Amino acid sequence: MAKVNNMAMITTMATIPQIIANAMDEPDVRSDAASRGSRAEAIIADLFEHADWRVRRDERPDSAGSNLIVRRGRTTLLVQVKAAAEGRADRLIPLWSQAYLEALRAAGDKHQPLTVIAAPRIAPRAAEQVLKFAADVAPEAAIGVIDFEGLREFRGPQLEHLSAEHSPAPARIRSAVQGQSDIFSDLNQWMLKVLLATELPEKLLSAPRIRYQNASQLARAANVSVMSAFRFVQQLERDGYLHESSGSLELVRRGDLFRRWREAAARRVIEVPVRFLLRGDPQKELARTLRSGRGCLALFAAAKALGFGFVQGVLPHVYVQRLDPASIAEWKNIVVAGPGEQPDILLRQAPAPQSVYRGLVRVNDTPVSDILQVWLDVSNSPSRGAEQADLIQRRILDKLISGAHANR
């Protein structure tokens, strides 16, 4: 009965029309709402994951809005996250009221509801006003108030440990930290491949082939943390690479995205010329080396194995995860080529090992870099790499980059 009374009081003090009217007063609420919401969800997912909770999206057909399900032990919470454009108490309290009603309805009898309110910046006094309002009208309610500068205030069983002192960094430091986000980090490159996999043949890229409605689905398919996927999707949205009105994670502005991806791949490489101890057929020795599972064909040798060979007379490149004397010593049939010795292959340290090894394919039981990886690698090779990359792009990637497959 207490819940009914609390809900009636909240509905009286902050009606849905009032909330809508407040939101319409925000000039940027419609354009930036999705970005704020994604960022808030990412922060919440990160907090719970670091506290050893399991995090997933609530994807029930009857679920209202975008909710998270977090679980630890026997405790399961349905987290309703709402993000406001401003951190004023007169905006946050009605927003919390709406979110609390929605969380109660979505949680039902299966979960405990937790309502979290967020904004770019919330003063500690405004956060306390929201917490006090919630305690007055719904003392049993679990609540969180966070901002994008470090404020973390939680009330409820097993939640107080998530709270943190509010010590915002100076603006110049916040700006520098935000600028360090790398859309082409190792795992992000792998998730890009997962998003593009439906438009490529399986023989050219190993990755799940479904469409993803949200970051949580992408995280499961790519086998990465929910937080990593949330950050990645949030940055794609912020940089304008996701279709705004699509019901799935659909990449747009691909020409610019691939250009930046190729530029990001132009990093210093570490490679070592090696020769086989047994001076027999180098192709057989290469195949035996690759079957050990510690490497995969790369660059021009990979292009040839995939059926796009163009450049002849270049030593085969083999990617390894780590390139140092100890790791080379583990390969029983190779040694570093000395001065004046003719090398048989070039061992190269994989620049993005997660992306390289998760996406590789097998050709006649030989592990081979996927076609996207080959295109990236040869694009930055001085040995006729531009011509090899152009061949791959014309025959395979032009439609992918233009989005022709996605629009069919």
KOLTI-24626 format. One record per residue (C-alpha): residue number from 1; residue in one letter; x, y, z. Coordinates in steps of 0.1 Angstrom, whole numbers, plus 5000, padded with zeros to 4 digits. Layout:
residues N
+------+-------+------+------+------+
: nufi : vokol :    u :    v :    w :
+------+-------+------+------+------+
:  NUM :     A :    X :    Y :    Z :
...
+------+-------+------+------+------+
END
This chain:
residues 408
+------+-------+------+------+------+
: nufi : vokol :    u :    v :    w :
+------+-------+------+------+------+
:    1 :     M : 5000 : 5000 : 5000 :
:    2 :     A : 5029 : 5023 : 5007 :
:    3 :     K : 5040 : 5021 : 4971 :
:    4 :     V : 5006 : 5032 : 4959 :
:    5 :     N : 5006 : 5063 : 4983 :
:    6 :     N : 5042 : 5072 : 4973 :
:    7 :     M : 5033 : 5069 : 4936 :
:    8 :     A : 5003 : 5091 : 4940 :
:    9 :     M : 5023 : 5117 : 4958 :
:   10 :     I : 5050 : 5117 : 4932 :
:   11 :     T : 5025 : 5119 : 4903 :
:   12 :     T : 5009 : 5149 : 4920 :
:   13 :     M : 5042 : 5168 : 4926 :
:   14 :     A : 5057 : 5160 : 4892 :
:   15 :     T : 5033 : 5150 : 4865 :
:   16 :     I : 5043 : 5136 : 4832 :
:   17 :     P : 5031 : 5167 : 4813 :
:   18 :     Q : 5052 : 5189 : 4836 :
:   19 :     I : 5082 : 5168 : 4828 :
:   20 :     I : 5076 : 5170 : 4791 :
:   21 :     A : 5072 : 5208 : 4794 :
:   22 :     N : 5104 : 5211 : 4813 :
:   23 :     A : 5122 : 5191 : 4788 :
:   24 :     M : 5109 : 5212 : 4759 :
:   25 :     D : 5124 : 5242 : 4775 :
:   26 :     E : 5158 : 5228 : 4769 :
:   27 :     P : 5170 : 5240 : 4734 :
:   28 :     D : 5194 : 5211 : 4729 :
:   29 :     V : 5175 : 5183 : 4747 :
:   30 :     R : 5164 : 5165 : 4716 :
:   31 :     S : 5197 : 5168 : 4697 :
:   32 :     D : 5219 : 5158 : 4727 :
:   33 :     A : 5196 : 5135 : 4747 :
:   34 :     A : 5208 : 5103 : 4731 :
:   35 :     S : 5245 : 5112 : 4736 :
:   36 :     R : 5239 : 5121 : 4773 :
:   37 :     G : 5219 : 5089 : 4779 :
:   38 :     S : 5246 : 5067 : 4763 :
:   39 :     R : 5273 : 5084 : 4784 :
:   40 :     A : 5253 : 5080 : 4816 :
:   41 :     E : 5246 : 5044 : 4809 :
:   42 :     A : 5283 : 5038 : 4802 :
:   43 :     I : 5293 : 5053 : 4835 :
:   44 :     I : 5267 : 5032 : 4854 :
:   45 :     A : 5278 : 5000 : 4836 :
:   46 :     D : 5314 : 5008 : 4845 :
:   47 :     L : 5306 : 5014 : 4881 :
:   48 :     F : 5288 : 4982 : 4886 :
:   49 :     E : 5312 : 4961 : 4866 :
:   50 :     H : 5341 : 4974 : 4887 :
:   51 :     A : 5321 : 4965 : 4918 :
:   52 :     D : 5318 : 4929 : 4905 :
:   53 :     W : 5282 : 4931 : 4893 :
:   54 :     R : 5271 : 4915 : 4861 :
:   55 :     V : 5256 : 4940 : 4837 :
:   56 :     R : 5233 : 4936 : 4807 :
:   57 :     R : 5205 : 4954 : 4789 :
:   58 :     D : 5169 : 4948 : 4796 :
:   59 :     E : 5157 : 4935 : 4763 :
:   60 :     R : 5123 : 4921 : 4772 :
:   61 :     P : 5097 : 4930 : 4745 :
:   62 :     D : 5075 : 4946 : 4772 :
:   63 :     S : 5103 : 4967 : 4788 :
:   64 :     A : 5097 : 5004 : 4788 :
:   65 :     G : 5126 : 5026 : 4778 :
:   66 :     S : 5163 : 5017 : 4780 :
:   67 :     N : 5171 : 4999 : 4813 :
:   68 :     L : 5200 : 4979 : 4826 :
:   69 :     I : 5199 : 4947 : 4846 :
:   70 :     V : 5227 : 4943 : 4872 :
:   71 :     R : 5232 : 4912 : 4892 :
:   72 :     R : 5255 : 4902 : 4921 :
:   73 :     G : 5248 : 4871 : 4941 :
:   74 :     R : 5211 : 4868 : 4947 :
:   75 :     T : 5205 : 4905 : 4942 :
:   76 :     T : 5191 : 4917 : 4909 :
:   77 :     L : 5184 : 4954 : 4901 :
:   78 :     L : 5166 : 4970 : 4872 :
:   79 :     V : 5184 : 5003 : 4867 :
:   80 :     Q : 5164 : 5031 : 4850 :
:   81 :     V : 5188 : 5058 : 4838 :
:   82 :     K : 5177 : 5093 : 4829 :
:   83 :     A : 5200 : 5121 : 4818 :
:   84 :     A : 5192 : 5158 : 4820 :
:   85 :     A : 5208 : 5187 : 4801 :
:   86 :     E : 5212 : 5207 : 4833 :
:   87 :     G : 5220 : 5197 : 4868 :
:   88 :     R : 5194 : 5220 : 4885 :
:   89 :     A : 5173 : 5205 : 4912 :
:   90 :     D : 5140 : 5218 : 4897 :
:   91 :     R : 5149 : 5198 : 4865 :
:   92 :     L : 5163 : 5167 : 4882 :
:   93 :     I : 5135 : 5161 : 4907 :
:   94 :     P : 5107 : 5158 : 4881 :
:   95 :     L : 5130 : 5136 : 4860 :
:   96 :     W : 5136 : 5113 : 4889 :
:   97 :     S : 5099 : 5111 : 4896 :
:   98 :     Q : 5092 : 5100 : 4860 :
:   99 :     A : 5121 : 5075 : 4861 :
:  100 :     Y : 5110 : 5061 : 4894 :
:  101 :     L : 5075 : 5054 : 4882 :
:  102 :     E : 5088 : 5038 : 4850 :
:  103 :     A : 5113 : 5017 : 4870 :
:  104 :     L : 5086 : 5004 : 4893 :
:  105 :     R : 5065 : 4994 : 4864 :
:  106 :     A : 5094 : 4978 : 4845 :
:  107 :     A : 5108 : 4960 : 4876 :
:  108 :     G : 5075 : 4943 : 4885 :
:  109 :     D : 5079 : 4915 : 4910 :
:  110 :     K : 5111 : 4901 : 4894 :
:  111 :     H : 5136 : 4928 : 4901 :
:  112 :     Q : 5143 : 4956 : 4926 :
:  113 :     P : 5142 : 4990 : 4909 :
:  114 :     L : 5171 : 5015 : 4910 :
:  115 :     T : 5166 : 5050 : 4895 :
:  116 :     V : 5197 : 5069 : 4885 :
:  117 :     I : 5196 : 5106 : 4874 :
:  118 :     A : 5225 : 5121 : 4855 :
:  119 :     A : 5236 : 5154 : 4840 :
:  120 :     P : 5268 : 5169 : 4827 :
:  121 :     R : 5274 : 5187 : 4860 :
:  122 :     I : 5254 : 5185 : 4892 :
:  123 :     A : 5263 : 5206 : 4923 :
:  124 :     P : 5265 : 5186 : 4955 :
:  125 :     R : 5237 : 5207 : 4970 :
:  126 :     A : 5214 : 5199 : 4940 :
:  127 :     A : 5222 : 5162 : 4944 :
:  128 :     E : 5213 : 5164 : 4981 :
:  129 :     Q : 5180 : 5180 : 4972 :
:  130 :     V : 5171 : 5151 : 4949 :
:  131 :     L : 5181 : 5125 : 4975 :
:  132 :     K : 5161 : 5143 : 5002 :
:  133 :     F : 5130 : 5145 : 4979 :
:  134 :     A : 5133 : 5108 : 4972 :
:  135 :     A : 5137 : 5099 : 5008 :
:  136 :     D : 5106 : 5120 : 5018 :
:  137 :     V : 5082 : 5105 : 4992 :
:  138 :     A : 5097 : 5071 : 4987 :
:  139 :     P : 5119 : 5061 : 5015 :
:  140 :     E : 5123 : 5025 : 5003 :
:  141 :     A : 5135 : 5036 : 4968 :
:  142 :     A : 5170 : 5029 : 4957 :
:  143 :     I : 5185 : 5060 : 4940 :
:  144 :     G : 5216 : 5072 : 4923 :
:  145 :     V : 5227 : 5107 : 4913 :
:  146 :     I : 5257 : 5111 : 4890 :
:  147 :     D : 5273 : 5136 : 4867 :
:  148 :     F : 5300 : 5135 : 4841 :
:  149 :     E : 5326 : 5152 : 4863 :
:  150 :     G : 5328 : 5126 : 4891 :
:  151 :     L : 5298 : 5130 : 4913 :
:  152 :     R : 5286 : 5096 : 4925 :
:  153 :     E : 5258 : 5095 : 4952 :
:  154 :     F : 5238 : 5063 : 4958 :
:  155 :     R : 5213 : 5053 : 4985 :
:  156 :     G : 5200 : 5018 : 4990 :
:  157 :     P : 5211 : 4983 : 5001 :
:  158 :     Q : 5245 : 4973 : 4987 :
:  159 :     L : 5248 : 5006 : 4968 :
:  160 :     E : 5266 : 5030 : 4992 :
:  161 :     H : 5300 : 5016 : 4981 :
:  162 :     L : 5294 : 5031 : 4947 :
:  163 :     S : 5294 : 5066 : 4960 :
:  164 :     A : 5324 : 5088 : 4956 :
:  165 :     E : 5336 : 5122 : 4967 :
:  166 :     H : 5329 : 5149 : 4942 :
:  167 :     S : 5362 : 5164 : 4932 :
:  168 :     P : 5358 : 5177 : 4896 :
:  169 :     A : 5390 : 5182 : 4876 :
:  170 :     P : 5398 : 5216 : 4861 :
:  171 :     A : 5382 : 5221 : 4827 :
:  172 :     R : 5415 : 5219 : 4808 :
:  173 :     I : 5423 : 5185 : 4824 :
:  174 :     R : 5388 : 5172 : 4816 :
:  175 :     S : 5392 : 5183 : 4780 :
:  176 :     A : 5426 : 5166 : 4777 :
:  177 :     V : 5413 : 5133 : 4792 :
:  178 :     Q : 5382 : 5133 : 4769 :
:  179 :     G : 5405 : 5140 : 4739 :
:  180 :     Q : 5425 : 5108 : 4747 :
:  181 :     S : 5396 : 5085 : 4738 :
:  182 :     D : 5408 : 5064 : 4709 :
:  183 :     I : 5380 : 5052 : 4685 :
:  184 :     F : 5406 : 5029 : 4668 :
:  185 :     S : 5419 : 5012 : 4699 :
:  186 :     D : 5426 : 4974 : 4696 :
:  187 :     L : 5391 : 4963 : 4709 :
:  188 :     N : 5374 : 4992 : 4690 :
:  189 :     Q : 5389 : 4980 : 4658 :
:  190 :     W : 5375 : 4945 : 4665 :
:  191 :     M : 5341 : 4959 : 4672 :
:  192 :     L : 5342 : 4978 : 4640 :
:  193 :     K : 5348 : 4945 : 4622 :
:  194 :     V : 5319 : 4929 : 4640 :
:  195 :     L : 5296 : 4958 : 4629 :
:  196 :     L : 5307 : 4954 : 4593 :
:  197 :     A : 5308 : 4915 : 4592 :
:  198 :     T : 5272 : 4912 : 4578 :
:  199 :     E : 5285 : 4929 : 4546 :
:  200 :     L : 5315 : 4906 : 4540 :
:  201 :     P : 5318 : 4869 : 4531 :
:  202 :     E : 5326 : 4846 : 4560 :
:  203 :     K : 5357 : 4834 : 4542 :
:  204 :     L : 5371 : 4869 : 4544 :
:  205 :     L : 5364 : 4878 : 4581 :
:  206 :     S : 5356 : 4857 : 4611 :
:  207 :     A : 5330 : 4875 : 4632 :
:  208 :     P : 5293 : 4871 : 4643 :
:  209 :     R : 5269 : 4882 : 4616 :
:  210 :     I : 5238 : 4898 : 4630 :
:  211 :     R : 5224 : 4933 : 4634 :
:  212 :     Y : 5228 : 4949 : 4668 :
:  213 :     Q : 5202 : 4972 : 4684 :
:  214 :     N : 5224 : 4984 : 4712 :
:  215 :     A : 5258 : 4983 : 4728 :
:  216 :     S : 5248 : 4954 : 4751 :
:  217 :     Q : 5241 : 4931 : 4722 :
:  218 :     L : 5273 : 4942 : 4705 :
:  219 :     A : 5292 : 4934 : 4737 :
:  220 :     R : 5279 : 4899 : 4739 :
:  221 :     A : 5285 : 4891 : 4702 :
:  222 :     A : 5320 : 4906 : 4702 :
:  223 :     N : 5329 : 4891 : 4736 :
:  224 :     V : 5339 : 4924 : 4752 :
:  225 :     S : 5327 : 4941 : 4784 :
:  226 :     V : 5295 : 4961 : 4783 :
:  227 :     M : 5315 : 4991 : 4793 :
:  228 :     S : 5339 : 4988 : 4763 :
:  229 :     A : 5310 : 4985 : 4739 :
:  230 :     F : 5291 : 5014 : 4756 :
:  231 :     R : 5322 : 5036 : 4752 :
:  232 :     F : 5327 : 5026 : 4716 :
:  233 :     V : 5291 : 5032 : 4706 :
:  234 :     Q : 5291 : 5065 : 4725 :
:  235 :     Q : 5321 : 5077 : 4705 :
:  236 :     L : 5307 : 5066 : 4672 :
:  237 :     E : 5276 : 5086 : 4680 :
:  238 :     R : 5297 : 5116 : 4691 :
:  239 :     D : 5317 : 5115 : 4659 :
:  240 :     G : 5287 : 5112 : 4637 :
:  241 :     Y : 5293 : 5076 : 4625 :
:  242 :     L : 5260 : 5061 : 4636 :
:  243 :     H : 5227 : 5065 : 4617 :
:  244 :     E : 5206 : 5087 : 4640 :
:  245 :     S : 5172 : 5072 : 4631 :
:  246 :     S : 5181 : 5036 : 4625 :
:  247 :     G : 5168 : 5010 : 4649 :
:  248 :     S : 5201 : 4992 : 4648 :
:  249 :     L : 5238 : 5002 : 4650 :
:  250 :     E : 5243 : 5012 : 4614 :
:  251 :     L : 5275 : 5029 : 4604 :
:  252 :     V : 5273 : 5061 : 4582 :
:  253 :     R : 5299 : 5085 : 4568 :
:  254 :     R : 5320 : 5054 : 4561 :
:  255 :     G : 5344 : 5071 : 4537 :
:  256 :     D : 5356 : 5094 : 4565 :
:  257 :     L : 5356 : 5066 : 4590 :
:  258 :     F : 5378 : 5043 : 4568 :
:  259 :     R : 5401 : 5072 : 4560 :
:  260 :     R : 5407 : 5078 : 4597 :
:  261 :     W : 5410 : 5041 : 4604 :
:  262 :     R : 5437 : 5037 : 4577 :
:  263 :     E : 5456 : 5067 : 4591 :
:  264 :     A : 5454 : 5053 : 4626 :
:  265 :     A : 5469 : 5021 : 4614 :
:  266 :     A : 5500 : 5039 : 4601 :
:  267 :     R : 5520 : 5032 : 4632 :
:  268 :     R : 5555 : 5021 : 4638 :
:  269 :     V : 5558 : 4984 : 4633 :
:  270 :     I : 5582 : 4960 : 4649 :
:  271 :     E : 5594 : 4931 : 4627 :
:  272 :     V : 5624 : 4907 : 4627 :
:  273 :     P : 5637 : 4887 : 4597 :
:  274 :     V : 5640 : 4850 : 4605 :
:  275 :     R : 5651 : 4819 : 4587 :
:  276 :     F : 5641 : 4782 : 4591 :
:  277 :     L : 5665 : 4759 : 4607 :
:  278 :     L : 5656 : 4731 : 4582 :
:  279 :     R : 5666 : 4743 : 4547 :
:  280 :     G : 5638 : 4724 : 4529 :
:  281 :     D : 5607 : 4737 : 4512 :
:  282 :     P : 5601 : 4771 : 4528 :
:  283 :     Q : 5564 : 4769 : 4520 :
:  284 :     K : 5560 : 4736 : 4539 :
:  285 :     E : 5581 : 4751 : 4568 :
:  286 :     L : 5559 : 4782 : 4568 :
:  287 :     A : 5527 : 4761 : 4569 :
:  288 :     R : 5542 : 4740 : 4598 :
:  289 :     T : 5551 : 4772 : 4616 :
:  290 :     L : 5516 : 4786 : 4613 :
:  291 :     R : 5499 : 4754 : 4624 :
:  292 :     S : 5515 : 4759 : 4658 :
:  293 :     G : 5488 : 4785 : 4665 :
:  294 :     R : 5512 : 4813 : 4675 :
:  295 :     G : 5510 : 4833 : 4643 :
:  296 :     C : 5490 : 4841 : 4612 :
:  297 :     L : 5498 : 4852 : 4576 :
:  298 :     A : 5497 : 4890 : 4572 :
:  299 :     L : 5500 : 4917 : 4545 :
:  300 :     F : 5508 : 4905 : 4509 :
:  301 :     A : 5510 : 4868 : 4518 :
:  302 :     A : 5476 : 4870 : 4534 :
:  303 :     A : 5462 : 4889 : 4504 :
:  304 :     K : 5474 : 4861 : 4482 :
:  305 :     A : 5459 : 4834 : 4504 :
:  306 :     L : 5426 : 4852 : 4504 :
:  307 :     G : 5426 : 4853 : 4466 :
:  308 :     F : 5437 : 4889 : 4461 :
:  309 :     G : 5474 : 4885 : 4455 :
:  310 :     F : 5490 : 4913 : 4435 :
:  311 :     V : 5525 : 4919 : 4446 :
:  312 :     Q : 5552 : 4892 : 4440 :
:  313 :     G : 5586 : 4887 : 4454 :
:  314 :     V : 5579 : 4900 : 4489 :
:  315 :     L : 5589 : 4880 : 4519 :
:  316 :     P : 5559 : 4865 : 4537 :
:  317 :     H : 5549 : 4884 : 4568 :
:  318 :     V : 5537 : 4865 : 4599 :
:  319 :     Y : 5519 : 4883 : 4627 :
:  320 :     V : 5528 : 4873 : 4663 :
:  321 :     Q : 5513 : 4886 : 4695 :
:  322 :     R : 5546 : 4894 : 4711 :
:  323 :     L : 5580 : 4899 : 4695 :
:  324 :     D : 5610 : 4895 : 4718 :
:  325 :     P : 5639 : 4870 : 4722 :
:  326 :     A : 5619 : 4848 : 4746 :
:  327 :     S : 5589 : 4845 : 4723 :
:  328 :     I : 5611 : 4838 : 4692 :
:  329 :     A : 5629 : 4811 : 4711 :
:  330 :     E : 5596 : 4793 : 4716 :
:  331 :     W : 5595 : 4787 : 4678 :
:  332 :     K : 5616 : 4755 : 4675 :
:  333 :     N : 5622 : 4757 : 4638 :
:  334 :     I : 5632 : 4793 : 4633 :
:  335 :     V : 5661 : 4816 : 4643 :
:  336 :     V : 5668 : 4853 : 4637 :
:  337 :     A : 5686 : 4857 : 4604 :
:  338 :     G : 5721 : 4870 : 4609 :
:  339 :     P : 5741 : 4895 : 4587 :
:  340 :     G : 5744 : 4881 : 4552 :
:  341 :     E : 5718 : 4854 : 4558 :
:  342 :     Q : 5688 : 4852 : 4535 :
:  343 :     P : 5656 : 4854 : 4557 :
:  344 :     D : 5626 : 4832 : 4549 :
:  345 :     I : 5599 : 4852 : 4566 :
:  346 :     L : 5594 : 4885 : 4585 :
:  347 :     L : 5579 : 4881 : 4620 :
:  348 :     R : 5558 : 4912 : 4628 :
:  349 :     Q : 5543 : 4921 : 4661 :
:  350 :     A : 5505 : 4925 : 4656 :
:  351 :     P : 5497 : 4962 : 4662 :
:  352 :     A : 5462 : 4953 : 4674 :
:  353 :     P : 5463 : 4917 : 4686 :
:  354 :     Q : 5427 : 4914 : 4697 :
:  355 :     S : 5415 : 4927 : 4664 :
:  356 :     V : 5440 : 4907 : 4643 :
:  357 :     Y : 5435 : 4873 : 4661 :
:  358 :     R : 5398 : 4874 : 4666 :
:  359 :     G : 5390 : 4883 : 4630 :
:  360 :     L : 5415 : 4859 : 4613 :
:  361 :     V : 5402 : 4832 : 4589 :
:  362 :     R : 5415 : 4798 : 4579 :
:  363 :     V : 5425 : 4790 : 4544 :
:  364 :     N : 5434 : 4753 : 4540 :
:  365 :     D : 5439 : 4752 : 4577 :
:  366 :     T : 5463 : 4781 : 4576 :
:  367 :     P : 5454 : 4811 : 4598 :
:  368 :     V : 5452 : 4843 : 4577 :
:  369 :     S : 5445 : 4879 : 4586 :
:  370 :     D : 5410 : 4890 : 4576 :
:  371 :     I : 5405 : 4912 : 4545 :
:  372 :     L : 5399 : 4944 : 4565 :
:  373 :     Q : 5432 : 4939 : 4584 :
:  374 :     V : 5451 : 4932 : 4551 :
:  375 :     W : 5437 : 4963 : 4535 :
:  376 :     L : 5448 : 4984 : 4565 :
:  377 :     D : 5482 : 4969 : 4567 :
:  378 :     V : 5492 : 4970 : 4530 :
:  379 :     S : 5478 : 5006 : 4527 :
:  380 :     N : 5507 : 5017 : 4548 :
:  381 :     S : 5534 : 4995 : 4532 :
:  382 :     P : 5560 : 5011 : 4509 :
:  383 :     S : 5564 : 4979 : 4488 :
:  384 :     R : 5536 : 4986 : 4463 :
:  385 :     G : 5511 : 4986 : 4492 :
:  386 :     A : 5490 : 5013 : 4477 :
:  387 :     E : 5484 : 4992 : 4446 :
:  388 :     Q : 5475 : 4961 : 4466 :
:  389 :     A : 5452 : 4981 : 4488 :
:  390 :     D : 5435 : 4996 : 4457 :
:  391 :     L : 5429 : 4962 : 4443 :
:  392 :     I : 5412 : 4950 : 4475 :
:  393 :     Q : 5392 : 4981 : 4478 :
:  394 :     R : 5379 : 4979 : 4442 :
:  395 :     R : 5370 : 4943 : 4444 :
:  396 :     I : 5356 : 4940 : 4479 :
:  397 :     L : 5355 : 4972 : 4500 :
:  398 :     D : 5341 : 4999 : 4477 :
:  399 :     K : 5305 : 4988 : 4484 :
:  400 :     L : 5312 : 4983 : 4521 :
:  401 :     I : 5327 : 5018 : 4524 :
:  402 :     S : 5299 : 5034 : 4504 :
:  403 :     G : 5273 : 5015 : 4525 :
:  404 :     A : 5257 : 5000 : 4494 :
:  405 :     H : 5253 : 4966 : 4512 :
:  406 :     A : 5237 : 4982 : 4543 :
:  407 :     N : 5212 : 5001 : 4522 :
:  408 :     R : 5199 : 4972 : 4502 :
+------+-------+------+------+------+
END
